[in-house]
Amino acid sequence: MNFITQFDYSILDFIYQNIRCDFLDPIMAGLSYMAYNGIGLIVIAVALIIPRKTRVWGCMALCAIILGFICGDLIIKNLVCRVRPYDDYQSFHDAVMPFTLNAGKETSYSFPSGHSNCAFASATVYFKANKKIGTVALVIAALIAFSRLYNYVHFLTDVIVGSALGIISAIVVIGLFDKFNVEQKILKPVQ
């Protein structure tokens, strides 16, 4: 476990020493806030439910976000109880953190990343529905995941597992929608 922690901190320290800058700070904060508690991504999914043409996308994205949240935030986070990098910084580096957090402190555990989970859950659904829009959504999801490292609120392993969990949640939801023909039920005219 110590090897993983060393590896995770080496990535965060590399980002801090070589990438972090005044220009990127507001961009990375904005990306993190976009997925804060999943609200921005949930709003997009709900907005997609309104037009008939994108209703199924929105429903699937919302279901994938909820499934990822249940598995990641409610179950895994509370089983693993991994502290955030900024909370463990002093014990690992034997020094006080040399910078102020860009996006503020979080109150939940670190593993897995809920932001990455939510972003990749919705982006995977959008990619399945429309490759062009989905590609843009996947790039944004990757940037959101990177912002969590940049802002020193997650370790790389948190982000990787959160992203994978989001993708898996989306695949499960897409499979269930196909298996139970949910699309036809959603689009069926009300009588």
Sequence and secondary structure as in RCSB ss.txt:
>XXXX:A:sequence
MNFITQFDYSILDFIYQNIRCDFLDPIMAGLSYMAYNGIGLIVIAVALIIPRKTRVWGCMALCAIILGFICGDLI
IKNLVCRVRPYDDYQSFHDAVMPFTLNAGKETSYSFPSGHSNCAFASATVYFKANKKIGTVALVIAALIAFSRLY
NYVHFLTDVIVGSALGIISAIVVIGLFDKFNVEQKILKPVQ
>XXXX:A:secstr
 HHHHHHHHHHHHHHHHHT  TTHHHHHHHHHHHTGGGHHHHHHHHHHHSSGGGHHHHHHHHHHHHHHHIIIIII
IHHHH    HHHHHHHHHSS  SS  SS   SS  SS HHHHHHHHHHHHHHHH HHHHHHHHHHHHHHHHHHHH
TTSS HHHHHHHHHHHHHHHHHHHHHHHHTTHHHHHHS   
